[in-house]
């Protein structure tokens, strides 16, 4: 645009400050003035309106052309303050004429830098705070919030910079001890490690060290995932040559009476596999026990040990005697093969 030929006005930059004022759900009540006041100072200052709550932006006199602008801006800041209060506070403060008076009334109501009762309550909260199973970050952030409120109540009384630095270091170490004391018992070992650090860790460094230790332990304690179902069965239950499954009592066969398999998998029905060892102890329902016929080379009686229902006892027998071997062993040994009428080599 131009007023005259050959002349032009510089482009105008318009800044919109009428965007909705966020409260983030923080409504002023009797318990959260410190948090509320910090948020309000930050947000009002970001809109270049801090002077309306501090009183530095004074009201122009009647008749000045700035009076209308000031009234609009003052009401805007008032609405920001009022909209972020509980209903009971709104009724008390809405009739005050300026934002600065509302801010002053709230500060006098909820905060006094010399209020020892408030400082005592904050210190008590910090000393009694415990993790009690909560996430580490939740416990740490809650302590930091309390420490910040304590700092806002305190005023530096040291005379020199060195004294102030020394007092700050002492306070920092004290807060590290408060943080460590409130941790759950699972952090006992890492707590001892932190206490042995030289130089001592700051509160922020202490939290970082413990968080890393917690993450490492969680990674190491993760369970190895179970293998695929079919692969798991194959690796656990695949029959070994000459062996049966270790879990013998899972099933009981109704056909042969043996444990370790069901009727549908009974070898007496579906036939024995090639690797089966027939020298194993007799089955429960085998009608005839293994019978060995002795044929001594001479007429001398040969003492053997036979097992009957009455127990083990020496027994003398002569030619053509028969006896039942039931010693529980899968193999038997004699000093002369001719003493046995029949014999065979077990299948491999």
Rosetta blueprint (number, residue, H / E / L):
1 X L
2 X L
3 X L
4 X L
5 X L
6 X L
7 X L
8 X L
9 X L
10 X L
11 X L
12 X L
13 X L
14 X L
15 X L
16 X L
17 X L
18 X L
19 X L
20 X L
21 X L
22 X L
23 X L
24 X L
25 X L
26 X L
27 X L
28 X E
29 X L
30 X L
31 X L
32 X L
33 X H
34 X H
35 X H
36 X H
37 X H
38 X H
39 X H
40 X H
41 X H
42 X H
43 X H
44 X H
45 X H
46 X H
47 X L
48 X L
49 X L
50 X L
51 X H
52 X H
53 X H
54 X H
55 X L
56 X L
57 X L
58 X L
59 X L
60 X L
61 X L
62 X L
63 X L
64 X L
65 X L
66 X L
67 X H
68 X H
69 X H
70 X H
71 X H
72 X H
73 X H
74 X H
75 X H
76 X H
77 X H
78 X H
79 X H
80 X H
81 X H
82 X H
83 X H
84 X L
85 X E
86 X L
87 X H
88 X H
89 X H
90 X H
91 X H
92 X H
93 X H
94 X L
95 X L
96 X L
97 X L
98 X L
99 X H
100 X H
101 X H
102 X H
103 X H
104 X H
105 X H
106 X H
107 X H
108 X H
109 X H
110 X H
111 X L
112 X L
113 X L
114 X L
115 X L
116 X H
117 X H
118 X H
119 X H
120 X H
121 X H
122 X H
123 X H
124 X H
125 X H
126 X H
127 X H
128 X H
129 X L
130 X L
131 X L
132 X L
133 X L
134 X L
135 X L
136 X H
137 X H
138 X H
139 X H
140 X H
141 X H
142 X H
143 X H
144 X H
145 X H
146 X H
147 X H
148 X H
149 X H
150 X H
151 X H
152 X H
153 X H
154 X L
155 X L
156 X L
157 X L
158 X L
159 X L
160 X L
161 X H
162 X H
163 X H
164 X H
165 X H
166 X H
167 X H
168 X H
169 X H
170 X H
171 X H
172 X H
173 X H
174 X H
175 X H
176 X H
177 X H
178 X H
179 X H
180 X H
181 X H
182 X L
183 X L
184 X L
185 X H
186 X H
187 X H
188 X H
189 X H
190 X H
191 X H
192 X H
193 X H
194 X H
195 X H
196 X L
197 X L
198 X L
199 X L
200 X L
201 X L
202 X L
203 X H
204 X H
205 X H
206 X H
207 X H
208 X H
209 X H
210 X H
211 X H
212 X H
213 X H
214 X H
215 X H
216 X H
217 X H
218 X H
219 X H
220 X H
221 X L
222 X L
223 X L
224 X L
225 X L
226 X L
227 X L
228 X L
229 X H
230 X H
231 X H
232 X H
233 X H
234 X H
235 X H
236 X H
237 X H
238 X L
239 X L
240 X L
241 X L
242 X L
243 X L
244 X L
245 X L
246 X L
247 X L
248 X L
249 X L
250 X L
251 X L
252 X E
253 X L
254 X L
255 X L
256 X L
257 X L
258 X L
259 X E
260 X L
261 X L
262 X L
263 X H
264 X H
265 X H
266 X L
267 X H
268 X H
269 X H
270 X H
271 X L
272 X L
273 X L
274 X L
275 X L
276 X L
277 X L
278 X L
279 X L
280 X L
281 X L
282 X L
283 X L
284 X L
285 X L
286 X L
287 X L
288 X L
289 X L
290 X L
291 X E
292 X E
293 X E
294 X E
295 X L
296 X L
297 X L
298 X L
299 X L
300 X L
301 X L
302 X E
303 X E
304 X E
305 X E
306 X E
307 X E
308 X E
309 X L
310 X L
311 X E
312 X E
313 X E
314 X E
315 X E
316 X E
317 X E
318 X L
319 X L
320 X L
321 X L
322 X E
323 X E
324 X E
325 X L
326 X L
327 X L
328 X L
329 X L
330 X L
331 X L
332 X L
333 X L
334 X L
335 X L
336 X L
337 X H
338 X H
339 X H
340 X E
341 X L
342 X L
343 X L
344 X L
345 X L
346 X L
347 X L
348 X L
